[in-house]
């Protein structure tokens, strides 16, 4: 027997205060003498339903029946019966009298009549929902099935409550003559079948066990389709609102002879009315564990289309939770994720975050590769709803395993997912984890993955801190992307550089970006060439704006730091040096001078030079310029020869090293190429002009390489020596390093003397000795000898 918790306290309402639940607003209808109210838990605020009944004293018949109902509800656990949570019985004082109140706390439910009005279903969808609801309670033994004894859960399940009239009966005891239903008097007369209204217990004992409940089910069918509460038994003859497919079975349920009444459990199995899409779908989901993989796969592939045909409220409140549970526990196949996300998209953003996202976050920990693929394919549908903390702590650690997966398809999906997830990652995760994975993917065997990695870096650049951008972007785009063998990867590198142009300063653009992009203007792929030309124009415009901003007010004539005007001959030499980078070895173009406007930034830049230390940088850059004229001269310094721009190796690493030999310097690599003046040098240029005596006159083209025409009287053969005019004179003592002392004597007529290697002695190694070649003949024709072997196959 149920043991009641009876709290007898003094003071009005003391019992309610001791109840661990807050009682809210009551509903307008409830079964019998009960009152149903909304409620919340005092512990966690969760929603509940609270049923209460009041009696004048402890021996009140209604209270006795209520205690019987509490006992049945507490001891019975069934999916179609209301879930019991808590109960208490207390005495309260109401003025001069004392009343006894029984409280039952259950899961949150709503009276069926109110839920039907709230849903407002019509036509086929209404019939499908009624069929599913009736099938839930058709097999129950209750004693008083009617509209008020059925409640609806938040998932729209129909459940029975109010078991006050339910009694135990020993059918094997033939001597028993008492009433089978001890509390049958609380059942409304309109719901009593003929034998129960007459208290014909002998006939009831001989009738099937379902006889009384089948009659009650017929009353419920009448009430839900009529939308009215049954007031008298004669109204059951009105069948105008009963569906035709259900009418024959409805009449059999209400047969006047108990033995001929239809078994309610057979009703669901045989009646055509209960065979519909909603009933079949929910039934399949409830027994999903019993289905094989083929049946599951077929069902879930059809579910997205089927869900659009079912009542939207039922899909969201019933099917969606079932699907979430199946996915979490692994009973659902991967195609179920598509249907799950499609249903979740019909929710509001608040409900989506509450009902859908928790399941998705749990699924990221799944070992099922098909589930992981599905999550990544649809990440655009839910990624924006994920919080930064959840992404960084719970989602990314599982997603990152896909970067090193053996499946190229999964690696690419993981890479694409970072477009959504990367903005939500912390700087620590971005720099410490993500960029390491992307670095490996830039050399992935799949060209599409390499291309998408470059695109991703360009898109997430704004989320990297400044130090990381300086360290990563240019290297990733120029050293790797622009040298990729896949044309689309090279094109992506150019586009990424253009998209992130605001993160580079003028020196980085001029020294590291433009040299790498210009070479792609002769790329075999036309699309790459087109993008390269556009990028060159964009970056040149940035450098030009930098020049105009930095050197505004310089005047029309460029001067040195001491205020001396530069000679036209020297300016034209600088113009040729830069224009040769883009002339591609055409002799007719190499003889032309660069426009004065294009050379003015260079002249202005070098006007602030104070030493000849950057001679190595200028030598490297000019050596690369010469390589554009003739590929024979790639070996003119100790650095490896540059390879084709389509090569996957770092063919431009030596150029970057030469240009950026001194990272802290803000010079442009052309500081040693200052024009010479006849006037007295300024203190800032004393060390440079000390090595030069007189100016250089206009140069003239000879063979295929323009050279300055020298008027010096240096004792050496230079008529047939193209590079003789710029070769350094023989030193008085052993060979000097490339960075010679600026105070040493240099040919006054040779502007290249400051950057040209000194002639070797009889035992000195040539400039390329580092490559293991033998010594070259000594003399002053080192440069000319290299030029004269342009047609030879031998390289230095």
TIDO-251506 format. One record per residue (C-alpha): residue in one letter; x, y, z. Coordinates in steps of 0.05 Angstrom, whole numbers, padded with zeros to 5 digits, always signed. Layout:
TIDO-251506
AXYZ;...
This chain:
TIDO-251506
X+00000+00000+00000;X+00023+00069-00018;X+00054+00106+00041;X+00034+00179+00041;X+00077+00234+00065;X+00030+00273+00111;X+00056+00340+00135;X+00009+00370+00187;X+00031+00441+00199;X-00002+00501+00229;X-00016+00565+00191;X-00052+00576+00126;X-00014+00551+00065;X+00044+00522+00105;X+00039+00456+00067;X+00045+00491+00000;X+00107+00527+00024;X+00140+00462+00043;X+00125+00432-00026;X+00191+00433-00067;X+00153+00462-00126;X+00122+00529-00142;X+00049+00526-00162;X+00030+00570-00221;X-00033+00585-00261;X-00086+00531-00265;X-00114+00504-00330;X-00187+00513-00347;X-00204+00439-00347;X-00184+00376-00309;X-00211+00307-00295;X-00263+00298-00240;X-00252+00340-00177;X-00178+00351-00192;X-00147+00418-00209;X-00088+00419-00256;X-00037+00476-00250;X+00028+00495-00282;X+00089+00491-00237;X+00164+00496-00232;X+00217+00462-00190;X+00248+00503-00135;X+00315+00469-00147;X+00328+00478-00222;X+00267+00516-00247;X+00245+00458-00292;X+00172+00456-00314;X+00123+00408-00280;X+00048+00398-00273;X+00015+00398-00205;X-00052+00364-00193;X-00089+00380-00128;X-00154+00357-00097;X-00186+00383-00033;X-00231+00348+00017;X-00269+00370+00077;X-00238+00316+00121;X-00191+00257+00116;X-00249+00207+00106;X-00277+00244+00045;X-00294+00194-00010;X-00261+00237-00063;X-00197+00237-00023;X-00200+00161-00016;X-00207+00154-00091;X-00151+00205-00101;X-00105+00164-00056;X-00121+00103-00099;X-00104+00143-00161;X-00038+00166-00131;X-00020+00095-00114;X-00034+00070-00185;X+00003+00127-00218;X+00064+00119-00174;X+00070+00044-00183;X+00058+00041-00258;X+00112+00061-00307;X+00093+00061-00380;X+00108+00106-00440;X+00033+00121-00448;X+00020+00136-00375;X+00034+00202-00341;X+00102+00202-00306;X+00099+00211-00231;X+00149+00256-00195;X+00125+00273-00125;X+00063+00273-00080;X+00044+00299-00011;X-00018+00306+00032;X-00027+00363+00081;X-00079+00397+00125;X-00092+00471+00118;X-00135+00518+00158;X-00187+00557+00122;X-00217+00604+00172;X-00251+00562+00225;X-00249+00496+00186;X-00193+00448+00168;X-00184+00420+00098;X-00142+00364+00071;X-00105+00374+00005;X-00069+00322-00037;X-00016+00344-00087;X+00012+00303-00144;X+00072+00329-00183;X+00083+00300-00253;X+00120+00315-00317;X+00094+00379-00352;X+00030+00364-00390;X-00030+00401-00418;X-00103+00379-00422;X-00118+00348-00489;X-00176+00395-00504;X-00132+00457-00496;X-00075+00427-00537;X-00122+00411-00595;X-00145+00483-00596;X-00074+00508-00593;X-00050+00465-00651;X-00109+00483-00696;X-00097+00425-00744;X-00144+00414-00802;X-00157+00362-00855;X-00108+00306-00866;X-00058+00331-00816;X-00111+00332-00762;X-00132+00261-00778;X-00059+00238-00777;X-00047+00269-00709;X-00111+00240-00679;X-00095+00172-00706;X-00026+00174-00675;X-00054+00199-00608;X-00109+00147-00605;X-00059+00092-00620;X-00020+00112-00558;X-00075+00099-00509;X-00117+00047-00545;X-00085-00012-00509;X-00089+00015-00438;X-00134-00010-00382;X-00160+00051-00346;X-00234+00048-00326;X-00253+00118-00348;X-00223+00137-00415;X-00249+00204-00438;X-00225+00272-00462;X-00208+00298-00393;X-00168+00236-00373;X-00119+00247-00430;X-00062+00298-00425;X-00009+00318-00476;X+00066+00324-00463;X+00112+00377-00494;X+00130+00325-00547;X+00055+00320-00564;X+00049+00249-00537;X-00020+00230-00510;X-00018+00201-00440;X-00070+00175-00391;X-00077+00198-00320;X-00133+00199-00267;X-00131+00126-00246;X-00176+00139-00187;X-00229+00089-00211;X-00180+00033-00226;X-00189-00027-00180;X-00159-00097-00171;X-00204-00156-00185;X-00193-00230-00177;X-00229-00262-00236;X-00215-00333-00211;X-00256-00321-00148;X-00327-00339-00170;X-00354-00326-00101;X-00337-00252-00107;X-00402-00214-00116;X-00380-00144-00098;X-00369-00087-00148;X-00309-00094-00193;X-00298-00019-00192;X-00295+00004-00121;X-00298+00078-00141;X-00343+00072-00201;X-00388+00126-00172;X-00337+00180-00192;X-00345+00163-00266;X-00392+00210-00302;X-00458+00179-00321;X-00450+00199-00394;X-00387+00156-00398;X-00417+00093-00368;X-00437+00036-00414;X-00505+00004-00404;X-00481-00052-00358;X-00441-00005-00314;X-00498+00045-00309;X-00542-00012-00284;X-00488-00039-00238;X-00496-00107-00272;X-00433-00137-00243;X-00451-00207-00264;X-00452-00186-00337;X-00388-00146-00327;X-00352-00206-00299;X-00371-00247-00360;X-00350-00191-00408;X-00280-00184-00440;X-00230-00143-00399;X-00229-00089-00451;X-00305-00079-00454;X-00309-00017-00409;X-00247+00015-00438;X-00270+00003-00510;X-00333+00041-00493;X-00292+00097-00463;X-00248+00099-00526;X-00311+00108-00568;X-00330+00167-00523;X-00261+00198-00532;X-00266+00191-00608;X-00332+00227-00608;X-00306+00284-00564;X-00242+00298-00604;X-00277+00300-00671;X-00337+00339-00646;X-00293+00386-00606;X-00343+00384-00549;X-00347+00349-00483;X-00398+00292-00481;X-00458+00313-00440;X-00503+00252-00447;X-00497+00182-00476;X-00548+00193-00532;X-00501+00242-00566;X-00456+00184-00586;X-00505+00168-00642;X-00485+00232-00678;X-00432+00208-00727;X-00430+00267-00775;X-00359+00286-00755;X-00330+00216-00752;X-00285+00199-00811;X-00314+00147-00857;X-00253+00102-00852;X-00262+00101-00776;X-00338+00099-00772;X-00349+00022-00775;X-00298+00010-00719;X-00327+00068-00679;X-00395+00036-00680;X-00366-00031-00658;X-00332+00002-00599;X-00399+00028-00575;X-00436-00037-00583;X-00492-00047-00532;X-00469-00119-00520;X-00402-00120-00482;X-00381-00186-00513;X-00386-00157-00584;X-00346-00094-00571;X-00284-00086-00612;X-00218-00099-00577;X-00184-00031-00575;X-00116-00063-00589;X-00143-00094-00652;X-00170-00027-00673;X-00100+00002-00686;X-00077-00059-00724;X-00136-00069-00771;X-00167-00001-00781;X-00149+00035-00845;X-00153+00102-00809;X-00090+00087-00769;X-00048+00071-00830;X-00016+00138-00848;X+00052+00170-00857;X+00057+00201-00788;X+00039+00138-00750;X+00087+00096-00793;X+00144+00147-00786;X+00140+00153-00711;X+00131+00078-00703;X+00194+00066-00744;X+00234+00115-00702;X+00211+00082-00637;X+00235+00013-00659;X+00296+00038-00696;X+00343-00009-00659;X+00307-00068-00688;X+00317-00046-00760;X+00376-00067-00803;X+00425-00019-00837;X+00391-00023-00905;X+00323-00005-00876;X+00353+00052-00836;X+00390+00081-00896;X+00328+00078-00940;X+00284+00110-00886;X+00331+00168-00869;X+00343+00185-00942;X+00268+00194-00951;X+00257+00229-00885;X+00276+00301-00907;X+00222+00299-00961;X+00172+00263-00917;X+00181+00313-00861;X+00154+00369-00905;X+00088+00331-00913;X+00077+00320-00839;X+00048+00370-00788;X+00103+00419-00773;X+00090+00422-00698;X+00093+00346-00693;X+00157+00343-00733;X+00191+00394-00689;X+00165+00370-00622;X+00163+00295-00633;X+00206+00273-00691;X+00264+00320-00678;X+00276+00296-00606;X+00271+00223-00630;X+00321+00237-00684;X+00369+00272-00636;X+00366+00214-00588;X+00379+00164-00644;X+00440+00203-00668;X+00470+00212-00599;X+00465+00138-00582;X+00489+00114-00650;X+00426+00079-00674;X+00415+00127-00731;X+00454+00125-00796;X+00494+00183-00824;X+00438+00205-00873;X+00396+00221-00811;X+00439+00282-00799;X+00413+00315-00863;X+00341+00306-00840;X+00359+00329-00769;X+00390+00394-00793;X+00333+00407-00841;X+00282+00400-00786;X+00324+00442-00739;X+00325+00498-00791;X+00250+00506-00779;X+00262+00526-00707;X+00274+00596-00682;X+00347+00614-00667;X+00335+00609-00593;X+00303+00540-00597;X+00356+00517-00646;X+00411+00534-00597;X+00375+00498-00542;X+00350+00436-00577;X+00396+00423-00636;X+00465+00450-00621;X+00479+00406-00559;X+00468+00344-00601;X+00513+00370-00657;X+00569+00385-00609;X+00565+00314-00581;X+00567+00285-00652;X+00635+00317-00665;X+00665+00266-00618;X+00637+00209-00660;X+00686+00159-00690;X+00639+00147-00748;X+00673+00178-00808;X+00606+00184-00845;X+00578+00226-00787;X+00639+00271-00787;X+00633+00281-00862;X+00560+00299-00854;X+00576+00349-00799;X+00629+00383-00842;X+00586+00384-00904;X+00530+00421-00869;X+00572+00465-00822;X+00546+00528-00857;X+00477+00512-00829;X+00497+00514-00756;X+00568+00540-00751;X+00547+00612-00739;X+00505+00590-00679;X+00564+00558-00643;X+00595+00601-00590;X+00669+00616-00591;X+00682+00578-00527;X+00646+00516-00552;X+00684+00517-00617;X+00752+00527-00585;X+00743+00476-00529;X+00695+00423-00555;X+00690+00426-00630;X+00758+00443-00658;X+00798+00389-00622;X+00755+00336-00657;X+00753+00372-00724;X+00828+00380-00726;X+00837+00305-00731;X+00811+00311-00802;X+00872+00350-00824;X+00914+00288-00821;X+00861+00238-00843;X+00880+00189-00897;X+00818+00209-00937;X+00832+00268-00982;X+00757+00283-00984;X+00755+00289-00908;X+00818+00332-00907;X+00787+00380-00957;X+00721+00384-00919;X+00760+00397-00854;X+00798+00453-00890;X+00734+00485-00916;X+00701+00482-00848;X+00754+00529-00821;X+00722+00586-00860;X+00666+00582-00809;X+00704+00558-00747;X+00769+00597-00752;X+00738+00665-00734;X+00715+00634-00668;X+00782+00605-00648;X+00828+00638-00598;X+00895+00667-00620;X+00930+00611-00583;X+00894+00558-00623;X+00901+00596-00688;X+00976+00606-00682;X+00994+00544-00643;X+00952+00492-00679;X+00914+00513-00740;X+00972+00546-00777;X+01014+00484-00767;X+00962+00441-00800;X+00954+00491-00857;X+01029+00492-00867;X+01027+00417-00880;X+00967+00422-00925;X+01003+00472-00969;X+01047+00415-00992;X+00991+00363-00994;X+00992+00314-01052;X+00923+00338-01074;X+00925+00402-01116;X+00855+00423-01095;X+00875+00419-01022;X+00936+00462-01034;X+00894+00513-01071;X+00841+00516-01017;X+00893+00523-00963;X+00919+00586-00996;X+00848+00612-01004;X+00833+00597-00931;X+00896+00634-00907;X+00873+00695-00946;X+00805+00692-00915;X+00827+00684-00843;X+00884+00734-00847;X+00842+00787-00813;X+00834+00742-00752;X+00910+00734-00742;X+00949+00781-00699;X+00998+00828-00732;X+01060+00788-00713;X+01032+00724-00741;X+01012+00758-00806;X+01082+00786-00815;X+01112+00718-00803;X+01064+00674-00843;X+01028+00708-00901;X+01083+00729-00948;X+01121+00664-00940;X+01058+00623-00950;X+01036+00660-01011;X+01102+00673-01046;X+01149+00617-01025;X+01097+00562-01034;X+01034+00584-01070;X+01066+00622-01126;X+01114+00564-01140;X+01061+00510-01140;X+01058+00465-01201;X+00982+00471-01203;X+00960+00534-01241;X+00899+00545-01197;X+00943+00544-01136;X+00988+00598-01165;X+00927+00639-01184;X+00900+00631-01113;X+00967+00655-01086;X+00963+00718-01128;X+00891+00731-01107;X+00908+00719-01034;X+00965+00770-01038;X+00918+00821-01069;X+00864+00808-01017;X+00913+00817-00960;X+00951+00876-00991;X+00931+00922-00933;X+00975+00881-00886;X+01041+00894-00923;X+01083+00957-00920;X+01116+00988-00981;X+01184+00955-00968;X+01153+00885-00964;X+01115+00898-01028;X+01175+00924-01066;X+01226+00874-01040;X+01187+00810-01028;X+01121+00811-01065;X+01131+00846-01131;X+01193+00806-01151;X+01154+00742-01141;X+01091+00765-01176;X+01125+00797-01236;X+01155+00731-01257;X+01086+00702-01264;X+01069+00752-01319;X+01102+00701-01365;X+01068+00641-01333;X+01047+00586-01382;X+00975+00592-01357;X+00937+00651-01385;X+00893+00659-01324;X+00954+00663-01279;X+00985+00714-01325;X+00922+00757-01324;X+00919+00756-01249;X+00993+00770-01243;X+00986+00833-01286;X+00928+00857-01244;X+00968+00844-01180;X+01029+00881-01206;X+00986+00941-01222;X+00954+00939-01154;X+01019+00934-01115;X+01054+00986-01158;X+00997+01033-01143;X+01007+01021-01069;X+01082+01035-01075;X+01068+01097-01116;X+01020+01123-01063;X+01073+01109-01011;X+01123+01149-01052;X+01076+01207-01062;X+01060+01209-00988;X+01132+01202-00965;X+01167+01248-01015;X+01113+01300-01024;X+01143+01370-01034;X+01209+01344-01062;X+01201+01387-01124;X+01208+01370-01197;X+01284+01358-01194;X+01311+01302-01150;X+01370+01320-01106;X+01417+01285-01061;X+01418+01293-00986;X+01468+01350-00993;X+01423+01386-01043;X+01464+01370-01105;X+01427+01355-01169;X+01435+01285-01198;X+01464+01278-01267;X+01420+01252-01323;X+01469+01198-01340;X+01465+01165-01272;X+01390+01170-01270;X+01385+01134-01336;X+01429+01078-01312;X+01383+01066-01252;X+01324+01068-01300;X+01356+01014-01343;X+01372+00971-01283;X+01300+00968-01262;X+01269+00965-01331;X+01313+00905-01347;X+01273+00865-01296;X+01213+00864-01342;X+01243+00869-01412;X+01249+00793-01419;X+01314+00799-01458;X+01289+00839-01518;X+01350+00877-01544;X+01307+00931-01576;X+01274+00946-01509;X+01336+00941-01465;X+01368+01002-01499;X+01309+01046-01480;X+01313+01090-01419;X+01261+01088-01364;X+01216+01148-01358;X+01242+01201-01309;X+01179+01194-01266;X+01191+01120-01255;X+01263+01131-01234;X+01250+01187-01186;X+01228+01142-01128;X+01291+01102-01135;X+01335+01163-01137;X+01300+01193-01078;X+01307+01128-01040;X+01381+01122-01051;X+01395+01194-01035;X+01396+01178-00961;X+01450+01125-00966;X+01509+01131-00921;X+01551+01069-00936;X+01563+01017-00989;X+01547+00957-00944;X+01483+00941-00983;X+01525+00928-01046;X+01510+00854-01038;X+01436+00867-01042;X+01443+00909-01105;X+01488+00856-01135;X+01437+00802-01122;X+01379+00841-01151;X+01417+00862-01213;X+01443+00791-01223;X+01370+00768-01225;X+01355+00824-01274;X+01410+00798-01320;X+01380+00729-01314;X+01317+00755-01346;X+01359+00773-01407;X+01395+00708-01415;X+01386+00645-01374;X+01460+00630-01383;X+01479+00677-01327;X+01443+00645-01269;X+01508+00624-01239;X+01539+00693-01232;X+01536+00691-01156;X+01539+00638-01101;X+01465+00631-01095;X+01426+00573-01128;X+01397+00589-01195;X+01323+00608-01196;X+01278+00556-01227;X+01214+00560-01265;X+01156+00595-01229;X+01116+00532-01236;X+01166+00492-01196;X+01144+00468-01128;X+01213+00483-01098;X+01232+00549-01068;X+01266+00578-01129;X+01263+00649-01103;X+01292+00637-01034;X+01360+00664-01053;X+01329+00727-01080;X+01292+00738-01015;X+01355+00725-00976;X+01394+00774-01018;X+01342+00828-01012;X+01329+00818-00939;X+01399+00806-00916;X+01390+00860-00864;X+01318+00855-00839;X+01325+00915-00794;X+01348+00960-00850;X+01297+01005-00884;X+01340+01014-00946;X+01315+00990-01013;X+01377+00952-01036;X+01400+01005-01085;X+01436+01051-01036;X+01505+01038-01066;X+01484+01062-01135;X+01488+01136-01121;X+01503+01182-01181;X+01568+01219-01180;X+01579+01293-01180;X+01636+01338-01200;X+01621+01382-01141;X+01647+01371-01071;X+01610+01312-01039;X+01567+01322-00978;X+01589+01292-00912;X+01534+01239-00916;X+01561+01212-00982;X+01636+01223-00970;X+01651+01149-00965;X+01616+01134-01032;X+01641+01193-01073;X+01712+01181-01049;X+01712+01119-01093;X+01687+01156-01154;X+01722+01213-01192;X+01680+01235-01249;X+01609+01226-01275;X+01584+01174-01323;X+01561+01197-01392;X+01502+01170-01431;X+01505+01095-01441;X+01497+01060-01507;X+01474+00992-01527;X+01524+00941-01551;X+01509+00871-01572;X+01446+00855-01531;X+01465+00887-01465;X+01469+00963-01455;X+01534+00986-01424;X+01560+01055-01404;X+01609+01087-01451;X+01672+01101-01411;X+01720+01159-01424;X+01769+01139-01370;X+01843+01130-01384;X+01851+01068-01342;X+01904+01023-01372;X+01862+00963-01395;X+01829+00935-01458;X+01756+00955-01461;X+01740+00963-01535;X+01715+00892-01542;X+01698+00883-01468;X+01625+00895-01452;X+01635+00889-01377;X+01705+00919-01377;X+01678+00988-01362;X+01647+00964-01298;X+01701+00915-01276;X+01740+00934-01214;X+01814+00951-01223;X+01865+00900-01199;X+01879+00908-01125;X+01948+00925-01100;X+01947+00867-01051;X+01908+00802-01050;X+01836+00795-01071;X+01786+00836-01030;X+01716+00814-01008;X+01655+00837-01047;X+01642+00892-00996;X+01706+00929-01009;X+01727+00988-00967;X+01691+01048-00994;X+01753+01090-00989;X+01790+01046-01039;X+01806+01073-01107;X+01751+01057-01158;X+01745+01074-01231;X+01713+01142-01232;X+01679+01128-01298;X+01646+01063-01275;X+01582+01068-01234;X+01579+00993-01225;X+01648+00989-01195;X+01620+00991-01125;X+01581+00927-01135;X+01628+00888-01181;X+01672+00832-01155;X+01748+00848-01155;X+01791+00813-01207;X+01824+00750-01179;X+01899+00740-01171;X+01935+00680-01199;X+01916+00638-01138;X+01849+00671-01121;X+01784+00634-01135;X+01732+00664-01181;X+01666+00693-01156;X+01633+00624-01163;X+01688+00586-01128;X+01639+00563-01076;X+01611+00515-01129;X+01677+00478-01135;X+01699+00505-01203;X+01772+00516-01220;X+01805+00584-01220;X+01793+00631-01279;X+01848+00667-01317;X+01868+00731-01282;X+01856+00797-01316;X+01809+00854-01321;X+01760+00821-01368;X+01721+00778-01318;X+01654+00808-01333;X+01665+00811-01408;X+01686+00738-01411;X+01621+00717-01379;X+01580+00758-01427;X+01617+00732-01488;X+01599+00661-01469;X+01524+00676-01473;X+01515+00628-01530;X+01555+00574-01497;X+01524+00517-01458;X+01573+00526-01401;X+01546+00561-01339;X+01581+00592-01280;
